[in-house]
Amino acid sequence: MVDCTDEATIKSKAIEDIGYGCKVKLSDKTSFRSETGESLVLDEIKEEATVRVLLMHSKNITHSKDSRVVEAKEVIVLDE
């Protein structure tokens, strides 16, 4: 689950004080890397890591729960 509040509230009239999470599906096609480009495996990523998720397909993310299930093409772990 990742925070997708910014994307959900941009395209809808959702209340900005409410946080929205996106369920991110991973597949054997999903790649993982650090912000510097180093390849990673899922087990190397901490549960509370800050990540950027690139989607497999473009999707309109809104406050609707169904719209907030996405498939990851790439997960990038951001340096904090």
mmCIF file of the N, C-alpha and C atoms, coordinates in Angstrom:
data_MODEL
# 
_entry.id   MODEL 
# 
loop_
_atom_site.group_PDB 
_atom_site.id 
_atom_site.type_symbol 
_atom_site.label_atom_id 
_atom_site.label_alt_id 
_atom_site.label_comp_id 
_atom_site.label_asym_id 
_atom_site.label_entity_id 
_atom_site.label_seq_id 
_atom_site.pdbx_PDB_ins_code 
_atom_site.Cartn_x 
_atom_site.Cartn_y 
_atom_site.Cartn_z 
_atom_site.occupancy 
_atom_site.B_iso_or_equiv 
_atom_site.pdbx_formal_charge 
_atom_site.auth_seq_id 
_atom_site.auth_comp_id 
_atom_site.auth_asym_id 
_atom_site.auth_atom_id 
_atom_site.pdbx_PDB_model_num 
ATOM 1   N N  . MET A 1 1  ? 0.853   -1.164  0.000   1.00 0.00 ? 1  MET A N  1 
ATOM 2   C CA . MET A 1 1  ? 0.000   0.000   0.000   1.00 0.00 ? 1  MET A CA 1 
ATOM 3   C C  . MET A 1 1  ? 0.905   1.235   0.000   1.00 0.00 ? 1  MET A C  1 
ATOM 4   N N  . VAL A 1 2  ? 0.624   2.158   -0.898  1.00 0.00 ? 2  VAL A N  1 
ATOM 5   C CA . VAL A 1 2  ? 1.380   3.415   -0.960  1.00 0.00 ? 2  VAL A CA 1 
ATOM 6   C C  . VAL A 1 2  ? 0.410   4.590   -0.913  1.00 0.00 ? 2  VAL A C  1 
ATOM 7   N N  . ASP A 1 3  ? 0.906   5.718   -0.445  1.00 0.00 ? 3  ASP A N  1 
ATOM 8   C CA . ASP A 1 3  ? 0.106   6.939   -0.378  1.00 0.00 ? 3  ASP A CA 1 
ATOM 9   C C  . ASP A 1 3  ? -0.062  7.512   -1.781  1.00 0.00 ? 3  ASP A C  1 
ATOM 10  N N  . CYS A 1 4  ? -1.295  7.692   -2.197  1.00 0.00 ? 4  CYS A N  1 
ATOM 11  C CA . CYS A 1 4  ? -1.553  8.311   -3.503  1.00 0.00 ? 4  CYS A CA 1 
ATOM 12  C C  . CYS A 1 4  ? -2.546  9.463   -3.352  1.00 0.00 ? 4  CYS A C  1 
ATOM 13  N N  . THR A 1 5  ? -2.509  10.108  -2.190  1.00 0.00 ? 5  THR A N  1 
ATOM 14  C CA . THR A 1 5  ? -3.429  11.199  -1.880  1.00 0.00 ? 5  THR A CA 1 
ATOM 15  C C  . THR A 1 5  ? -3.344  12.325  -2.892  1.00 0.00 ? 5  THR A C  1 
ATOM 16  N N  . ASP A 1 6  ? -2.138  12.754  -3.234  1.00 0.00 ? 6  ASP A N  1 
ATOM 17  C CA . ASP A 1 6  ? -1.985  13.874  -4.172  1.00 0.00 ? 6  ASP A CA 1 
ATOM 18  C C  . ASP A 1 6  ? -2.677  13.581  -5.493  1.00 0.00 ? 6  ASP A C  1 
ATOM 19  N N  . GLU A 1 7  ? -2.462  12.402  -6.032  1.00 0.00 ? 7  GLU A N  1 
ATOM 20  C CA . GLU A 1 7  ? -3.066  12.039  -7.321  1.00 0.00 ? 7  GLU A CA 1 
ATOM 21  C C  . GLU A 1 7  ? -4.581  11.911  -7.201  1.00 0.00 ? 7  GLU A C  1 
ATOM 22  N N  . ALA A 1 8  ? -5.064  11.333  -6.114  1.00 0.00 ? 8  ALA A N  1 
ATOM 23  C CA . ALA A 1 8  ? -6.505  11.125  -5.936  1.00 0.00 ? 8  ALA A CA 1 
ATOM 24  C C  . ALA A 1 8  ? -7.256  12.443  -5.777  1.00 0.00 ? 8  ALA A C  1 
ATOM 25  N N  . THR A 1 9  ? -6.653  13.420  -5.115  1.00 0.00 ? 9  THR A N  1 
ATOM 26  C CA . THR A 1 9  ? -7.359  14.681  -4.872  1.00 0.00 ? 9  THR A CA 1 
ATOM 27  C C  . THR A 1 9  ? -7.227  15.664  -6.023  1.00 0.00 ? 9  THR A C  1 
ATOM 28  N N  . ILE A 1 10 ? -6.231  15.517  -6.885  1.00 0.00 ? 10 ILE A N  1 
ATOM 29  C CA . ILE A 1 10 ? -6.065  16.411  -8.038  1.00 0.00 ? 10 ILE A CA 1 
ATOM 30  C C  . ILE A 1 10 ? -7.238  16.258  -9.000  1.00 0.00 ? 10 ILE A C  1 
ATOM 31  N N  . LYS A 1 11 ? -7.666  15.045  -9.241  1.00 0.00 ? 11 LYS A N  1 
ATOM 32  C CA . LYS A 1 11 ? -8.656  14.770  -10.281 1.00 0.00 ? 11 LYS A CA 1 
ATOM 33  C C  . LYS A 1 11 ? -10.082 14.638  -9.755  1.00 0.00 ? 11 LYS A C  1 
ATOM 34  N N  . SER A 1 12 ? -10.275 14.891  -8.475  1.00 0.00 ? 12 SER A N  1 
ATOM 35  C CA . SER A 1 12 ? -11.620 14.763  -7.927  1.00 0.00 ? 12 SER A CA 1 
ATOM 36  C C  . SER A 1 12 ? -11.879 15.901  -6.960  1.00 0.00 ? 12 SER A C  1 
ATOM 37  N N  . LYS A 1 13 ? -13.058 15.928  -6.455  1.00 0.00 ? 13 LYS A N  1 
ATOM 38  C CA . LYS A 1 13 ? -13.409 16.942  -5.465  1.00 0.00 ? 13 LYS A CA 1 
ATOM 39  C C  . LYS A 1 13 ? -13.318 16.342  -4.074  1.00 0.00 ? 13 LYS A C  1 
ATOM 40  N N  . ALA A 1 14 ? -12.373 15.446  -3.886  1.00 0.00 ? 14 ALA A N  1 
ATOM 41  C CA . ALA A 1 14 ? -12.200 14.780  -2.602  1.00 0.00 ? 14 ALA A CA 1 
ATOM 42  C C  . ALA A 1 14 ? -11.718 15.775  -1.555  1.00 0.00 ? 14 ALA A C  1 
ATOM 43  N N  . ILE A 1 15 ? -12.014 15.473  -0.324  1.00 0.00 ? 15 ILE A N  1 
ATOM 44  C CA . ILE A 1 15 ? -11.580 16.319  0.781   1.00 0.00 ? 15 ILE A CA 1 
ATOM 45  C C  . ILE A 1 15 ? -10.079 16.154  0.955   1.00 0.00 ? 15 ILE A C  1 
ATOM 46  N N  . GLU A 1 16 ? -9.357  17.265  0.950   1.00 0.00 ? 16 GLU A N  1 
ATOM 47  C CA . GLU A 1 16 ? -7.892  17.199  0.984   1.00 0.00 ? 16 GLU A CA 1 
ATOM 48  C C  . GLU A 1 16 ? -7.333  16.680  2.299   1.00 0.00 ? 16 GLU A C  1 
ATOM 49  N N  . ASP A 1 17 ? -8.104  16.738  3.391   1.00 0.00 ? 17 ASP A N  1 
ATOM 50  C CA . ASP A 1 17 ? -7.617  16.275  4.685   1.00 0.00 ? 17 ASP A CA 1 
ATOM 51  C C  . ASP A 1 17 ? -7.671  14.755  4.825   1.00 0.00 ? 17 ASP A C  1 
ATOM 52  N N  . ILE A 1 18 ? -8.246  14.090  3.851   1.00 0.00 ? 18 ILE A N  1 
ATOM 53  C CA . ILE A 1 18 ? -8.344  12.633  3.890   1.00 0.00 ? 18 ILE A CA 1 
ATOM 54  C C  . ILE A 1 18 ? -7.196  12.041  3.082   1.00 0.00 ? 18 ILE A C  1 
ATOM 55  N N  . GLY A 1 19 ? -6.527  11.043  3.655   1.00 0.00 ? 19 GLY A N  1 
ATOM 56  C CA . GLY A 1 19 ? -5.447  10.371  2.935   1.00 0.00 ? 19 GLY A CA 1 
ATOM 57  C C  . GLY A 1 19 ? -5.992  9.199   2.136   1.00 0.00 ? 19 GLY A C  1 
ATOM 58  N N  . TYR A 1 20 ? -5.418  8.971   0.977   1.00 0.00 ? 20 TYR A N  1 
ATOM 59  C CA . TYR A 1 20 ? -5.841  7.870   0.114   1.00 0.00 ? 20 TYR A CA 1 
ATOM 60  C C  . TYR A 1 20 ? -4.647  6.969   -0.170  1.00 0.00 ? 20 TYR A C  1 
ATOM 61  N N  . GLY A 1 21 ? -4.852  5.673   -0.011  1.00 0.00 ? 21 GLY A N  1 
ATOM 62  C CA . GLY A 1 21 ? -3.803  4.714   -0.305  1.00 0.00 ? 21 GLY A CA 1 
ATOM 63  C C  . GLY A 1 21 ? -4.114  3.948   -1.575  1.00 0.00 ? 21 GLY A C  1 
ATOM 64  N N  . CYS A 1 22 ? -3.065  3.582   -2.289  1.00 0.00 ? 22 CYS A N  1 
ATOM 65  C CA . CYS A 1 22 ? -3.213  2.754   -3.482  1.00 0.00 ? 22 CYS A CA 1 
ATOM 66  C C  . CYS A 1 22 ? -2.630  1.376   -3.191  1.00 0.00 ? 22 CYS A C  1 
ATOM 67  N N  . LYS A 1 23 ? -3.368  0.359   -3.560  1.00 0.00 ? 23 LYS A N  1 
ATOM 68  C CA . LYS A 1 23 ? -2.863  -1.007  -3.467  1.00 0.00 ? 23 LYS A CA 1 
ATOM 69  C C  . LYS A 1 23 ? -2.044  -1.255  -4.724  1.00 0.00 ? 23 LYS A C  1 
ATOM 70  N N  . VAL A 1 24 ? -0.781  -1.601  -4.534  1.00 0.00 ? 24 VAL A N  1 
ATOM 71  C CA . VAL A 1 24 ? 0.131   -1.788  -5.662  1.00 0.00 ? 24 VAL A CA 1 
ATOM 72  C C  . VAL A 1 24 ? 0.366   -3.280  -5.873  1.00 0.00 ? 24 VAL A C  1 
ATOM 73  N N  . LYS A 1 25 ? -0.014  -3.762  -7.049  1.00 0.00 ? 25 LYS A N  1 
ATOM 74  C CA . LYS A 1 25 ? 0.225   -5.160  -7.404  1.00 0.00 ? 25 LYS A CA 1 
ATOM 75  C C  . LYS A 1 25 ? 1.614   -5.282  -8.020  1.00 0.00 ? 25 LYS A C  1 
ATOM 76  N N  . LEU A 1 26 ? 2.350   -6.292  -7.575  1.00 0.00 ? 26 LEU A N  1 
ATOM 77  C CA . LEU A 1 26 ? 3.675   -6.584  -8.123  1.00 0.00 ? 26 LEU A CA 1 
ATOM 78  C C  . LEU A 1 26 ? 3.584   -7.858  -8.948  1.00 0.00 ? 26 LEU A C  1 
ATOM 79  N N  . SER A 1 27 ? 4.398   -7.940  -9.990  1.00 0.00 ? 27 SER A N  1 
ATOM 80  C CA . SER A 1 27 ? 4.427   -9.145  -10.824 1.00 0.00 ? 27 SER A CA 1 
ATOM 81  C C  . SER A 1 27 ? 5.877   -9.503  -11.117 1.00 0.00 ? 27 SER A C  1 
ATOM 82  N N  . ASP A 1 28 ? 6.071   -10.570 -11.860 1.00 0.00 ? 28 ASP A N  1 
ATOM 83  C CA . ASP A 1 28 ? 7.437   -10.946 -12.238 1.00 0.00 ? 28 ASP A CA 1 
ATOM 84  C C  . ASP A 1 28 ? 8.033   -9.945  -13.224 1.00 0.00 ? 28 ASP A C  1 
ATOM 85  N N  . LYS A 1 29 ? 7.213   -9.045  -13.758 1.00 0.00 ? 29 LYS A N  1 
ATOM 86  C CA . LYS A 1 29 ? 7.697   -8.000  -14.664 1.00 0.00 ? 29 LYS A CA 1 
ATOM 87  C C  . LYS A 1 29 ? 8.085   -6.719  -13.921 1.00 0.00 ? 29 LYS A C  1 
ATOM 88  N N  . THR A 1 30 ? 7.757   -6.632  -12.626 1.00 0.00 ? 30 THR A N  1 
ATOM 89  C CA . THR A 1 30 ? 8.082   -5.448  -11.835 1.00 0.00 ? 30 THR A CA 1 
ATOM 90  C C  . THR A 1 30 ? 9.571   -5.430  -11.516 1.00 0.00 ? 30 THR A C  1 
ATOM 91  N N  . SER A 1 31 ? 10.229  -4.296  -11.782 1.00 0.00 ? 31 SER A N  1 
ATOM 92  C CA . SER A 1 31 ? 11.647  -4.158  -11.439 1.00 0.00 ? 31 SER A CA 1 
ATOM 93  C C  . SER A 1 31 ? 11.779  -3.231  -10.232 1.00 0.00 ? 31 SER A C  1 
ATOM 94  N N  . PHE A 1 32 ? 12.877  -3.394  -9.510  1.00 0.00 ? 32 PHE A N  1 
ATOM 95  C CA . PHE A 1 32 ? 13.147  -2.620  -8.306  1.00 0.00 ? 32 PHE A CA 1 
ATOM 96  C C  . PHE A 1 32 ? 14.538  -2.026  -8.422  1.00 0.00 ? 32 PHE A C  1 
ATOM 97  N N  . ARG A 1 33 ? 14.665  -0.744  -8.057  1.00 0.00 ? 33 ARG A N  1 
ATOM 98  C CA . ARG A 1 33 ? 15.987  -0.116  -8.094  1.00 0.00 ? 33 ARG A CA 1 
ATOM 99  C C  . ARG A 1 33 ? 16.050  1.030   -7.101  1.00 0.00 ? 33 ARG A C  1 
ATOM 100 N N  . SER A 1 34 ? 17.291  1.418   -6.803  1.00 0.00 ? 34 SER A N  1 
ATOM 101 C CA . SER A 1 34 ? 17.503  2.590   -5.962  1.00 0.00 ? 34 SER A CA 1 
ATOM 102 C C  . SER A 1 34 ? 17.414  3.834   -6.836  1.00 0.00 ? 34 SER A C  1 
ATOM 103 N N  . GLU A 1 35 ? 17.387  4.975   -6.197  1.00 0.00 ? 35 GLU A N  1 
ATOM 104 C CA . GLU A 1 35 ? 17.323  6.244   -6.923  1.00 0.00 ? 35 GLU A CA 1 
ATOM 105 C C  . GLU A 1 35 ? 18.561  6.457   -7.792  1.00 0.00 ? 35 GLU A C  1 
ATOM 106 N N  . THR A 1 36 ? 19.670  5.827   -7.413  1.00 0.00 ? 36 THR A N  1 
ATOM 107 C CA . THR A 1 36 ? 20.912  5.955   -8.178  1.00 0.00 ? 36 THR A CA 1 
ATOM 108 C C  . THR A 1 36 ? 21.018  4.929   -9.307  1.00 0.00 ? 36 THR A C  1 
ATOM 109 N N  . GLY A 1 37 ? 20.007  4.047   -9.430  1.00 0.00 ? 37 GLY A N  1 
ATOM 110 C CA . GLY A 1 37 ? 19.990  3.089   -10.528 1.00 0.00 ? 37 GLY A CA 1 
ATOM 111 C C  . GLY A 1 37 ? 20.429  1.688   -10.165 1.00 0.00 ? 37 GLY A C  1 
ATOM 112 N N  . GLU A 1 38 ? 20.833  1.461   -8.907  1.00 0.00 ? 38 GLU A N  1 
ATOM 113 C CA . GLU A 1 38 ? 21.275  0.138   -8.476  1.00 0.00 ? 38 GLU A CA 1 
ATOM 114 C C  . GLU A 1 38 ? 20.082  -0.823  -8.416  1.00 0.00 ? 38 GLU A C  1 
ATOM 115 N N  . SER A 1 39 ? 20.201  -1.980  -9.041  1.00 0.00 ? 39 SER A N  1 
ATOM 116 C CA . SER A 1 39 ? 19.129  -2.982  -9.006  1.00 0.00 ? 39 SER A CA 1 
ATOM 117 C C  . SER A 1 39 ? 18.942  -3.505  -7.591  1.00 0.00 ? 39 SER A C  1 
ATOM 118 N N  . LEU A 1 40 ? 17.697  -3.716  -7.216  1.00 0.00 ? 40 LEU A N  1 
ATOM 119 C CA . LEU A 1 40 ? 17.360  -4.239  -5.896  1.00 0.00 ? 40 LEU A CA 1 
ATOM 120 C C  . LEU A 1 40 ? 16.406  -5.412  -6.061  1.00 0.00 ? 40 LEU A C  1 
ATOM 121 N N  . VAL A 1 41 ? 16.269  -6.196  -5.000  1.00 0.00 ? 41 VAL A N  1 
ATOM 122 C CA . VAL A 1 41 ? 15.223  -7.212  -4.933  1.00 0.00 ? 41 VAL A CA 1 
ATOM 123 C C  . VAL A 1 41 ? 14.253  -6.778  -3.839  1.00 0.00 ? 41 VAL A C  1 
ATOM 124 N N  . LEU A 1 42 ? 13.038  -7.268  -3.898  1.00 0.00 ? 42 LEU A N  1 
ATOM 125 C CA . LEU A 1 42 ? 11.986  -6.835  -2.985  1.00 0.00 ? 42 LEU A CA 1 
ATOM 126 C C  . LEU A 1 42 ? 12.395  -6.960  -1.520  1.00 0.00 ? 42 LEU A C  1 
ATOM 127 N N  . ASP A 1 43 ? 13.086  -8.028  -1.166  1.00 0.00 ? 43 ASP A N  1 
ATOM 128 C CA . ASP A 1 43 ? 13.484  -8.247  0.228   1.00 0.00 ? 43 ASP A CA 1 
ATOM 129 C C  . ASP A 1 43 ? 14.427  -7.172  0.762   1.00 0.00 ? 43 ASP A C  1 
ATOM 130 N N  . GLU A 1 44 ? 15.079  -6.421  -0.112  1.00 0.00 ? 44 GLU A N  1 
ATOM 131 C CA . GLU A 1 44 ? 16.004  -5.370  0.311   1.00 0.00 ? 44 GLU A CA 1 
ATOM 132 C C  . GLU A 1 44 ? 15.296  -4.050  0.632   1.00 0.00 ? 44 GLU A C  1 
ATOM 133 N N  . ILE A 1 45 ? 14.022  -3.964  0.340   1.00 0.00 ? 45 ILE A N  1 
ATOM 134 C CA . ILE A 1 45 ? 13.286  -2.717  0.538   1.00 0.00 ? 45 ILE A CA 1 
ATOM 135 C C  . ILE A 1 45 ? 12.577  -2.758  1.885   1.00 0.00 ? 45 ILE A C  1 
ATOM 136 N N  . LYS A 1 46 ? 12.857  -1.768  2.735   1.00 0.00 ? 46 LYS A N  1 
ATOM 137 C CA . LYS A 1 46 ? 12.240  -1.693  4.056   1.00 0.00 ? 46 LYS A CA 1 
ATOM 138 C C  . LYS A 1 46 ? 10.761  -1.342  3.921   1.00 0.00 ? 46 LYS A C  1 
ATOM 139 N N  . GLU A 1 47 ? 9.966   -1.847  4.844   1.00 0.00 ? 47 GLU A N  1 
ATOM 140 C CA . GLU A 1 47 ? 8.519   -1.648  4.797   1.00 0.00 ? 47 GLU A CA 1 
ATOM 141 C C  . GLU A 1 47 ? 8.124   -0.174  4.790   1.00 0.00 ? 47 GLU A C  1 
ATOM 142 N N  . GLU A 1 48 ? 8.832   0.664   5.497   1.00 0.00 ? 48 GLU A N  1 
ATOM 143 C CA . GLU A 1 48 ? 8.490   2.086   5.589   1.00 0.00 ? 48 GLU A CA 1 
ATOM 144 C C  . GLU A 1 48 ? 9.287   2.952   4.608   1.00 0.00 ? 48 GLU A C  1 
ATOM 145 N N  . ALA A 1 49 ? 9.905   2.350   3.615   1.00 0.00 ? 49 ALA A N  1 
ATOM 146 C CA . ALA A 1 49 ? 10.715  3.100   2.646   1.00 0.00 ? 49 ALA A CA 1 
ATOM 147 C C  . ALA A 1 49 ? 9.839   4.051   1.836   1.00 0.00 ? 49 ALA A C  1 
ATOM 148 N N  . THR A 1 50 ? 10.430  5.169   1.449   1.00 0.00 ? 50 THR A N  1 
ATOM 149 C CA . THR A 1 50 ? 9.761   6.100   0.548   1.00 0.00 ? 50 THR A CA 1 
ATOM 150 C C  . THR A 1 50 ? 10.087  5.659   -0.871  1.00 0.00 ? 50 THR A C  1 
ATOM 151 N N  . VAL A 1 51 ? 9.046   5.426   -1.658  1.00 0.00 ? 51 VAL A N  1 
ATOM 152 C CA . VAL A 1 51 ? 9.243   4.906   -3.007  1.00 0.00 ? 51 VAL A CA 1 
ATOM 153 C C  . VAL A 1 51 ? 8.466   5.721   -4.032  1.00 0.00 ? 51 VAL A C  1 
ATOM 154 N N  . ARG A 1 52 ? 8.906   5.637   -5.266  1.00 0.00 ? 52 ARG A N  1 
ATOM 155 C CA . ARG A 1 52 ? 8.160   6.157   -6.416  1.00 0.00 ? 52 ARG A CA 1 
ATOM 156 C C  . ARG A 1 52 ? 7.751   4.923   -7.217  1.00 0.00 ? 52 ARG A C  1 
ATOM 157 N N  . VAL A 1 53 ? 6.491   4.854   -7.576  1.00 0.00 ? 53 VAL A N  1 
ATOM 158 C CA . VAL A 1 53 ? 5.983   3.707   -8.318  1.00 0.00 ? 53 VAL A CA 1 
ATOM 159 C C  . VAL A 1 53 ? 5.619   4.156   -9.727  1.00 0.00 ? 53 VAL A C  1 
ATOM 160 N N  . LEU A 1 54 ? 6.254   3.536   -10.717 1.00 0.00 ? 54 LEU A N  1 
ATOM 161 C CA . LEU A 1 54 ? 5.896   3.773   -12.113 1.00 0.00 ? 54 LEU A CA 1 
ATOM 162 C C  . LEU A 1 54 ? 4.914   2.679   -12.505 1.00 0.00 ? 54 LEU A C  1 
ATOM 163 N N  . LEU A 1 55 ? 3.790   3.077   -13.059 1.00 0.00 ? 55 LEU A N  1 
ATOM 164 C CA . LEU A 1 55 ? 2.723   2.126   -13.347 1.00 0.00 ? 55 LEU A CA 1 
ATOM 165 C C  . LEU A 1 55 ? 2.934   1.399   -14.667 1.00 0.00 ? 55 LEU A C  1 
ATOM 166 N N  . MET A 1 56 ? 2.434   0.172   -14.714 1.00 0.00 ? 56 MET A N  1 
ATOM 167 C CA . MET A 1 56 ? 2.491   -0.636  -15.927 1.00 0.00 ? 56 MET A CA 1 
ATOM 168 C C  . MET A 1 56 ? 1.641   0.008   -17.026 1.00 0.00 ? 56 MET A C  1 
ATOM 169 N N  . HIS A 1 57 ? 0.497   0.572   -16.619 1.00 0.00 ? 57 HIS A N  1 
ATOM 170 C CA . HIS A 1 57 ? -0.423  1.218   -17.558 1.00 0.00 ? 57 HIS A CA 1 
ATOM 171 C C  . HIS A 1 57 ? -0.922  2.516   -16.939 1.00 0.00 ? 57 HIS A C  1 
ATOM 172 N N  . SER A 1 58 ? -1.193  3.496   -17.759 1.00 0.00 ? 58 SER A N  1 
ATOM 173 C CA . SER A 1 58 ? -1.757  4.753   -17.290 1.00 0.00 ? 58 SER A CA 1 
ATOM 174 C C  . SER A 1 58 ? -3.115  4.486   -16.645 1.00 0.00 ? 58 SER A C  1 
ATOM 175 N N  . LYS A 1 59 ? -3.391  5.189   -15.541 1.00 0.00 ? 59 LYS A N  1 
ATOM 176 C CA . LYS A 1 59 ? -4.652  4.957   -14.842 1.00 0.00 ? 59 LYS A CA 1 
ATOM 177 C C  . LYS A 1 59 ? -5.130  6.251   -14.214 1.00 0.00 ? 59 LYS A C  1 
ATOM 178 N N  . ASN A 1 60 ? -6.432  6.488   -14.266 1.00 0.00 ? 60 ASN A N  1 
ATOM 179 C CA . ASN A 1 60 ? -7.035  7.650   -13.642 1.00 0.00 ? 60 ASN A CA 1 
ATOM 180 C C  . ASN A 1 60 ? -7.299  7.308   -12.177 1.00 0.00 ? 60 ASN A C  1 
ATOM 181 N N  . ILE A 1 61 ? -6.485  7.843   -11.268 1.00 0.00 ? 61 ILE A N  1 
ATOM 182 C CA . ILE A 1 61 ? -6.607  7.557   -9.842  1.00 0.00 ? 61 ILE A CA 1 
ATOM 183 C C  . ILE A 1 61 ? -7.467  8.642   -9.205  1.00 0.00 ? 61 ILE A C  1 
ATOM 184 N N  . THR A 1 62 ? -8.537  8.213   -8.522  1.00 0.00 ? 62 THR A N  1 
ATOM 185 C CA . THR A 1 62 ? -9.449  9.142   -7.855  1.00 0.00 ? 62 THR A CA 1 
ATOM 186 C C  . THR A 1 62 ? -9.692  8.657   -6.427  1.00 0.00 ? 62 THR A C  1 
ATOM 187 N N  . HIS A 1 63 ? -10.692 9.242   -5.770  1.00 0.00 ? 63 HIS A N  1 
ATOM 188 C CA . HIS A 1 63 ? -11.040 8.802   -4.423  1.00 0.00 ? 63 HIS A CA 1 
ATOM 189 C C  . HIS A 1 63 ? -11.718 7.429   -4.424  1.00 0.00 ? 63 HIS A C  1 
ATOM 190 N N  . SER A 1 64 ? -12.189 6.973   -5.575  1.00 0.00 ? 64 SER A N  1 
ATOM 191 C CA . SER A 1 64 ? -12.846 5.669   -5.694  1.00 0.00 ? 64 SER A CA 1 
ATOM 192 C C  . SER A 1 64 ? -11.859 4.542   -5.373  1.00 0.00 ? 64 SER A C  1 
ATOM 193 N N  . LYS A 1 65 ? -12.260 3.645   -4.494  1.00 0.00 ? 65 LYS A N  1 
ATOM 194 C CA . LYS A 1 65 ? -11.386 2.543   -4.078  1.00 0.00 ? 65 LYS A CA 1 
ATOM 195 C C  . LYS A 1 65 ? -10.943 1.686   -5.267  1.00 0.00 ? 65 LYS A C  1 
ATOM 196 N N  . ASP A 1 66 ? -11.852 1.423   -6.203  1.00 0.00 ? 66 ASP A N  1 
ATOM 197 C CA . ASP A 1 66 ? -11.514 0.597   -7.371  1.00 0.00 ? 66 ASP A CA 1 
ATOM 198 C C  . ASP A 1 66 ? -10.429 1.230   -8.240  1.00 0.00 ? 66 ASP A C  1 
ATOM 199 N N  . SER A 1 67 ? -10.402 2.552   -8.299  1.00 0.00 ? 67 SER A N  1 
ATOM 200 C CA . SER A 1 67 ? -9.402  3.231   -9.132  1.00 0.00 ? 67 SER A CA 1 
ATOM 201 C C  . SER A 1 67 ? -8.024  3.206   -8.488  1.00 0.00 ? 67 SER A C  1 
ATOM 202 N N  . ARG A 1 68 ? -7.968  2.844   -7.208  1.00 0.00 ? 68 ARG A N  1 
ATOM 203 C CA . ARG A 1 68 ? -6.706  2.899   -6.471  1.00 0.00 ? 68 ARG A CA 1 
ATOM 204 C C  . ARG A 1 68 ? -6.029  1.539   -6.334  1.00 0.00 ? 68 ARG A C  1 
ATOM 205 N N  . VAL A 1 69 ? -6.310  0.640   -7.260  1.00 0.00 ? 69 VAL A N  1 
ATOM 206 C CA . VAL A 1 69 ? -5.586  -0.632  -7.374  1.00 0.00 ? 69 VAL A CA 1 
ATOM 207 C C  . VAL A 1 69 ? -4.783  -0.536  -8.663  1.00 0.00 ? 69 VAL A C  1 
ATOM 208 N N  . VAL A 1 70 ? -3.456  -0.570  -8.527  1.00 0.00 ? 70 VAL A N  1 
ATOM 209 C CA . VAL A 1 70 ? -2.579  -0.333  -9.672  1.00 0.00 ? 70 VAL A CA 1 
ATOM 210 C C  . VAL A 1 70 ? -1.533  -1.439  -9.782  1.00 0.00 ? 70 VAL A C  1 
ATOM 211 N N  . GLU A 1 71 ? -0.938  -1.583  -10.968 1.00 0.00 ? 71 GLU A N  1 
ATOM 212 C CA . GLU A 1 71 ? 0.128   -2.562  -11.187 1.00 0.00 ? 71 GLU A CA 1 
ATOM 213 C C  . GLU A 1 71 ? 1.432   -1.825  -11.435 1.00 0.00 ? 71 GLU A C  1 
ATOM 214 N N  . ALA A 1 72 ? 2.469   -2.196  -10.692 1.00 0.00 ? 72 ALA A N  1 
ATOM 215 C CA . ALA A 1 72 ? 3.762   -1.519  -10.785 1.00 0.00 ? 72 ALA A CA 1 
ATOM 216 C C  . ALA A 1 72 ? 4.617   -2.085  -11.907 1.00 0.00 ? 72 ALA A C  1 
ATOM 217 N N  . LYS A 1 73 ? 5.162   -1.190  -12.709 1.00 0.00 ? 73 LYS A N  1 
ATOM 218 C CA . LYS A 1 73 ? 6.169   -1.555  -13.704 1.00 0.00 ? 73 LYS A CA 1 
ATOM 219 C C  . LYS A 1 73 ? 7.542   -1.488  -13.049 1.00 0.00 ? 73 LYS A C  1 
ATOM 220 N N  . GLU A 1 74 ? 7.731   -0.436  -12.243 1.00 0.00 ? 74 GLU A N  1 
ATOM 221 C CA . GLU A 1 74 ? 9.020   -0.229  -11.584 1.00 0.00 ? 74 GLU A CA 1 
ATOM 222 C C  . GLU A 1 74 ? 8.793   0.433   -10.231 1.00 0.00 ? 74 GLU A C  1 
ATOM 223 N N  . VAL A 1 75 ? 9.557   -0.003  -9.228  1.00 0.00 ? 75 VAL A N  1 
ATOM 224 C CA . VAL A 1 75 ? 9.540   0.602   -7.904  1.00 0.00 ? 75 VAL A CA 1 
ATOM 225 C C  . VAL A 1 75 ? 10.928  1.178   -7.662  1.00 0.00 ? 75 VAL A C  1 
ATOM 226 N N  . ILE A 1 76 ? 10.967  2.477   -7.395  1.00 0.00 ? 76 ILE A N  1 
ATOM 227 C CA . ILE A 1 76 ? 12.232  3.175   -7.166  1.00 0.00 ? 76 ILE A CA 1 
ATOM 228 C C  . ILE A 1 76 ? 12.279  3.602   -5.709  1.00 0.00 ? 76 ILE A C  1 
ATOM 229 N N  . VAL A 1 77 ? 13.300  3.146   -4.981  1.00 0.00 ? 77 VAL A N  1 
ATOM 230 C CA . VAL A 1 77 ? 13.469  3.526   -3.583  1.00 0.00 ? 77 VAL A CA 1 
ATOM 231 C C  . VAL A 1 77 ? 14.189  4.866   -3.546  1.00 0.00 ? 77 VAL A C  1 
ATOM 232 N N  . LEU A 1 78 ? 13.548  5.852   -2.918  1.00 0.00 ? 78 LEU A N  1 
ATOM 233 C CA . LEU A 1 78 ? 14.104  7.202   -2.864  1.00 0.00 ? 78 LEU A CA 1 
ATOM 234 C C  . LEU A 1 78 ? 15.024  7.359   -1.669  1.00 0.00 ? 78 LEU A C  1 
ATOM 235 N N  . ASP A 1 79 ? 16.118  8.068   -1.870  1.00 0.00 ? 79 ASP A N  1 
ATOM 236 C CA . ASP A 1 79 ? 17.032  8.383   -0.775  1.00 0.00 ? 79 ASP A CA 1 
ATOM 237 C C  . ASP A 1 79 ? 16.385  9.460   0.071   1.00 0.00 ? 79 ASP A C  1 
ATOM 238 N N  . GLU A 1 80 ? 16.488  9.308   1.373   1.00 0.00 ? 80 GLU A N  1 
ATOM 239 C CA . GLU A 1 80 ? 15.893  10.315  2.260   1.00 0.00 ? 80 GLU A CA 1 
ATOM 240 C C  . GLU A 1 80 ? 16.943  11.168  2.895   1.00 0.00 ? 80 GLU A C  1 
# 
